[in-house]
Amino acid sequence: MKIRNAVHRGLRRFIENDDVSGLQPAVIEKVRRIVTFLQDMEREGEIRTVPSWKAHLLTGDRKGTWSLFVTMNWRLTFRIDQAETEIVDLDYEDYH
């Protein structure tokens, strides 16, 4: 799937320019694997194929937003635009 936009500035620089300066060194390779997987993904259901990412949909005011475990409280979160088959509002955040 195409990633339409990234909210986190460091994550955006990482995706667009392979600039890792905005991410913690300990998470760079894991974030790289997840982003690559998301870009290669064809269907939403594929997200759940990697158990260690603890993929789940958020509820409440974040309903429809996917969350993938990176480390401790940090997650990659995003929504999927079904009509365009694109990932939107990809973020690296501590929402807990």
Backbone as CSV, one residue per row, in Angstrom:
resi,resn,N_x,N_y,N_z,CA_x,CA_y,CA_z,C_x,C_y,C_z
1,MET,0.840,-1.182,0.000,0.000,0.000,0.000,0.880,1.239,0.000
2,LYS,0.395,2.223,-0.649,1.098,3.498,-0.663,0.852,4.206,0.669
3,ILE,1.900,4.837,1.203,1.761,5.653,2.407,1.516,7.084,1.936
4,ARG,0.309,7.585,2.169,-0.062,8.919,1.700,0.656,10.014,2.490
5,ASN,0.672,9.863,3.822,1.329,10.891,4.633,1.781,10.318,5.971
6,ALA,2.783,10.959,6.545,3.283,10.604,7.871,3.171,11.838,8.754
7,VAL,2.638,11.667,9.938,2.417,12.767,10.868,3.707,13.128,11.606
8,HIS,4.405,12.139,12.115,5.647,12.335,12.878,6.745,12.805,11.926
9,ARG,7.347,13.951,12.229,8.365,14.517,11.317,9.551,13.591,11.087
10,GLY,10.040,12.969,12.148,11.170,12.059,12.009,10.826,10.856,11.153
11,LEU,9.630,10.339,11.329,9.170,9.205,10.528,9.013,9.617,9.066
12,ARG,8.495,10.830,8.836,8.347,11.334,7.465,9.708,11.443,6.782
13,ARG,10.720,12.006,7.477,12.073,12.116,6.901,12.657,10.730,6.631
14,PHE,12.376,9.785,7.531,12.859,8.422,7.368,12.272,7.787,6.105
15,ILE,10.970,7.935,5.903,10.301,7.340,4.742,10.730,8.019,3.447
16,GLU,10.791,9.339,3.450,11.082,10.082,2.225,12.562,10.100,1.849
17,ASN,13.449,10.175,2.856,14.877,10.379,2.572,15.811,9.365,3.232
18,ASP,15.253,8.355,3.896,16.048,7.391,4.648,16.929,8.097,5.683
19,ASP,16.414,9.211,6.232,17.095,9.996,7.263,16.609,9.491,8.620
20,VAL,17.489,8.858,9.388,17.108,8.239,10.657,17.267,9.169,11.859
21,SER,17.668,10.408,11.628,17.976,11.317,12.731,16.785,11.620,13.635
22,GLY,15.573,11.453,13.165,14.403,11.763,13.981,13.840,10.585,14.748
23,LEU,14.545,9.442,14.722,14.086,8.246,15.423,15.143,7.765,16.405
24,GLN,14.687,7.075,17.444,15.614,6.521,18.418,16.415,5.400,17.750
25,PRO,17.739,5.387,17.936,18.570,4.360,17.291,18.107,2.931,17.547
26,ALA,17.580,2.669,18.727,17.175,1.305,19.085,15.972,0.801,18.282
27,VAL,15.207,1.696,17.660,13.992,1.263,16.962,14.100,1.348,15.445
28,ILE,15.186,1.850,14.936,15.304,2.112,13.498,15.056,0.864,12.661
29,GLU,15.678,-0.247,12.979,15.512,-1.453,12.158,14.100,-2.013,12.245
30,LYS,13.504,-1.956,13.423,12.133,-2.451,13.545,11.173,-1.559,12.764
31,VAL,11.341,-0.245,12.872,10.495,0.679,12.118,10.693,0.454,10.619
32,ARG,11.930,0.222,10.195,12.208,-0.042,8.782,11.460,-1.290,8.300
33,ARG,11.477,-2.357,9.106,10.770,-3.588,8.741,9.266,-3.353,8.641
34,ILE,8.720,-2.632,9.602,7.275,-2.379,9.605,6.874,-1.519,8.414
35,VAL,7.607,-0.437,8.169,7.271,0.462,7.053,7.379,-0.278,5.722
36,THR,8.421,-1.075,5.559,8.586,-1.852,4.334,7.427,-2.826,4.162
37,PHE,7.049,-3.488,5.253,5.919,-4.416,5.210,4.638,-3.690,4.793
38,LEU,4.384,-2.529,5.401,3.174,-1.766,5.083,3.150,-1.355,3.613
39,GLN,4.299,-0.954,3.093,4.363,-0.531,1.692,4.158,-1.713,0.745
40,ASP,4.569,-2.899,1.148,4.417,-4.097,0.314,3.052,-4.777,0.484
41,MET,2.348,-4.412,1.522,1.063,-5.027,1.845,0.019,-4.714,0.768
42,GLU,-0.786,-5.706,0.444,-1.843,-5.515,-0.553,-3.227,-5.421,0.073
43,ARG,-3.425,-6.104,1.221,-4.729,-6.116,1.887,-4.566,-5.833,3.371
44,GLU,-5.563,-5.203,3.931,-5.555,-4.839,5.348,-5.320,-6.036,6.264
45,GLY,-5.876,-7.184,5.928,-5.761,-8.373,6.762,-4.346,-8.873,6.966
46,GLU,-3.447,-8.488,6.094,-2.052,-8.933,6.207,-1.363,-8.373,7.455
47,ILE,-1.897,-7.311,8.018,-1.278,-6.667,9.178,-1.139,-7.642,10.340
48,ARG,-2.093,-8.505,10.492,-2.107,-9.415,11.645,-1.182,-10.633,11.486
49,THR,-0.450,-10.727,10.391,0.388,-11.905,10.163,1.689,-11.901,10.963
50,VAL,2.030,-10.794,11.599,3.245,-10.728,12.413,2.823,-10.531,13.878
51,PRO,2.736,-11.621,14.639,2.221,-11.542,16.014,2.992,-10.580,16.924
52,SER,4.289,-10.453,16.735,5.086,-9.604,17.630,4.758,-8.119,17.512
53,TRP,4.046,-7.721,16.462,3.655,-6.312,16.307,2.360,-6.007,17.039
54,LYS,1.677,-7.034,17.541,0.444,-6.882,18.329,-0.564,-5.966,17.640
55,ALA,-0.768,-6.180,16.360,-1.666,-5.333,15.560,-3.087,-5.398,16.099
56,HIS,-3.666,-4.221,16.293,-5.063,-4.158,16.703,-5.644,-2.799,16.329
57,LEU,-6.962,-2.783,16.220,-7.677,-1.542,15.952,-7.994,-0.864,17.275
58,LEU,-7.802,0.450,17.317,-8.120,1.214,18.512,-9.625,1.447,18.584
59,THR,-10.078,1.855,19.750,-11.504,2.085,19.975,-11.727,3.527,20.429
60,GLY,-12.943,3.848,20.730,-13.287,5.185,21.224,-13.087,6.237,20.154
61,ASP,-12.470,7.363,20.541,-12.266,8.449,19.576,-11.194,8.123,18.544
62,ARG,-10.491,7.021,18.728,-9.471,6.580,17.755,-9.965,5.382,16.932
63,LYS,-11.261,5.123,16.960,-11.849,3.996,16.240,-11.446,4.038,14.769
64,GLY,-11.016,2.884,14.246,-10.597,2.797,12.853,-9.107,3.006,12.652
65,THR,-8.380,3.305,13.733,-6.932,3.501,13.671,-6.233,2.216,14.096
66,TRP,-5.298,1.765,13.269,-4.495,0.586,13.586,-3.328,0.985,14.479
67,SER,-2.906,0.075,15.339,-1.752,0.272,16.202,-0.831,-0.934,16.062
68,LEU,0.454,-0.662,15.858,1.473,-1.707,15.790,2.528,-1.432,16.858
69,PHE,2.848,-2.437,17.653,3.822,-2.330,18.736,5.229,-2.126,18.179
70,VAL,5.920,-1.104,18.707,7.327,-0.901,18.361,8.167,-1.229,19.587
71,THR,7.993,-0.479,20.672,8.722,-0.742,21.896,8.031,-0.058,23.072
72,MET,8.036,-0.707,24.225,7.395,-0.171,25.426,6.053,0.468,25.071
73,ASN,5.888,1.775,25.271,4.624,2.456,24.964,4.561,2.984,23.538
74,TRP,5.634,2.893,22.772,5.677,3.491,21.439,5.033,2.584,20.397
75,ARG,4.211,3.196,19.555,3.472,2.478,18.521,3.545,3.216,17.191
76,LEU,3.409,2.479,16.111,3.123,3.081,14.813,1.610,2.987,14.665
77,THR,0.973,4.107,14.413,-0.474,4.127,14.251,-0.809,4.691,12.880
78,PHE,-1.935,4.253,12.341,-2.334,4.703,11.005,-3.763,4.287,10.728
79,ARG,-4.330,4.890,9.722,-5.634,4.488,9.218,-5.443,4.003,7.786
80,ILE,-6.409,3.267,7.288,-6.355,2.796,5.904,-7.540,3.384,5.157
81,ASP,-7.230,4.093,4.082,-8.258,4.615,3.185,-8.613,3.478,2.236
82,GLN,-9.756,2.848,2.472,-10.159,1.683,1.686,-10.397,2.032,0.222
83,ALA,-10.953,3.210,-0.032,-11.270,3.610,-1.410,-10.008,3.752,-2.248
84,GLU,-8.963,4.310,-1.658,-7.709,4.549,-2.382,-6.666,3.467,-2.116
85,THR,-6.946,2.561,-1.191,-6.001,1.536,-0.761,-4.671,2.177,-0.386
86,GLU,-4.753,3.146,0.538,-3.575,3.874,1.009,-3.570,3.947,2.532
87,ILE,-2.364,4.033,3.070,-2.181,4.246,4.499,-2.132,5.747,4.720
88,VAL,-2.941,6.230,5.674,-2.983,7.665,5.942,-2.677,7.939,7.410
89,ASP,-2.108,9.102,7.649,-1.793,9.578,8.998,-0.909,8.601,9.773
90,LEU,0.103,8.053,9.111,1.055,7.171,9.776,1.807,7.988,10.826
91,ASP,1.818,7.494,12.056,2.425,8.250,13.156,3.260,7.311,14.026
92,TYR,4.256,7.865,14.665,5.075,7.157,15.654,4.792,7.884,16.949
93,GLU,4.110,7.224,17.875,3.635,7.943,19.055,3.558,7.081,20.292
94,ASP,3.560,7.774,21.429,3.314,7.174,22.728,1.932,7.661,23.136
95,TYR,0.894,6.894,22.827,-0.461,7.351,23.108,-1.007,6.817,24.431
96,HIS,-0.209,6.085,25.182,-0.685,5.520,26.455,-0.620,6.546,27.569
